[in-house]
Amino acid sequence: MNTLTQIRRRALLLIVLTLCACTTPYQPPQPLDANTNFPGLIDLAARAGGKSADVLLVHGICTHDASWAGVVVSQLMQPLTAATSPTSTRAAGTGGPQIQIVSSNVATSAGKLRFDALIWSPLTTPLKRQLCYDQTGKSSVCEGAPPFTPSRARLNARFKDGLIDDCLPDALVYQGVARDDIQRRMRDAILQVMGTSETSPEVPLVVISHSMGSKILFDTLLRMSEEAPGSPAALVAQRAVDRLRLLVMAANQIPLLSLADQQIGAAPLAPASDSLQRLLQKRMNARRTAAAVDQRLTLVAFTDPNDLLSYTLPADRYAGEGVVVYNILASNAPTYFGLLERPDYAHLNYLTNAGVGRLITCGLPASALCKRE
């Protein structure tokens, strides 16, 4: 047997072993609760009474641009026969970097959906450029920065460039002195999307948020709800919370990020109420005191157990009257040899994960309005 043949056989054996050692234990995604039951986007579109069910998309850490909205909407529509109108982008507010709003309308056989994606990356990108000198492989926002010449191991360089230099700074910026300004600009965007709406309480609202985007959104809605009673911001926030029928949280970080809102010395098993808990309590209170439409809110948290930045949502902290909570495990990328799933893929690939997208769109059990798998 010649040397070339031996090399080929060894290479083939290595490939086979690698494939055998590559697993995706939570593909398709698996609910932690065997009784998990919730409507999908298509079901809520069918219940909108001829109007468009509203879907609010909010991205998480790491740089995103307007193209993210198109990718996510396309993924969500894969299980359906639908036509999406051309997307349009507009800036909210004036002066300085602003949140971009990317809107699109989808017509399905069951009803209509209107998507509004809030792209908040432009707020933090100028600050993150201060770290461009450290990137080994320059990202699109770091083009023209001086090269980083010290030698780095390939994987270390990839994760330093992405997770550390591009993603982690978003959380640091928001938890610092810029938080109020980010919330103010998020408030402007929410008012632009929902402030002129005369939508009735019967028309469903869906929120799909990823990573730290969930906390930014909930913090802002809570702050709006606490403005002067009867003010436009307070009314918009309360109306949004009341209309919520499905809240999807991918890569939930609230247990981690909420630590920044607590004093040291707090009892470790009794953390202070976070903004999502307080919003849900306002929703429950409104249901008790007003003739609100009696429809439940389902909160679905998707978590890849190998996502270093994600946490399941403790159901007992958020469930209550008219609110049910489900956790679903997903594999966003392969795990190799039981040792490693790429951390960036594990954290960023929820809303491009076909299994996750199908559950969001079709619900569980899958709606008869969806294509068969």
Salt bridges, closest charged atoms under 4 A:
ASP54 OD2 - ARG243 NH2 2.67
ASP116 OD2 - ARG114 NE 3.07
ASP134 OD1 - ARG152 NH2 2.89
ASP134 OD2 - LYS160 NZ 2.84
ASP166 OD1 - LYS128 NZ 3.46
ASP170 OD2 - LYS128 NZ 3.12
ASP180 OD1 - ARG223 NH1 3.00
ASP181 OD1 - ARG184 NH2 2.63
ASP181 OD1 - ARG185 NE 3.18
ASP219 OD2 - LYS215 NZ 3.23
GLU226 OE2 - ARG278 NH2 2.92
GLU227 OE2 - ARG187 NE 2.74
ASP261 OD1 - ARG179 NH2 3.02
ASP261 OD2 - LYS215 NZ 2.71
ASP274 OD2 - ARG317 NH2 3.97
ASP294 OD1 - ARG287 NH2 3.02
ASP307 OD2 - HIS347 ND1 3.02
GLU321 OE1 - ARG288 NE 3.05
ASP344 OD2 - ARG342 NH2 2.49
GLU373 OE2 - ARG358 NE 3.54
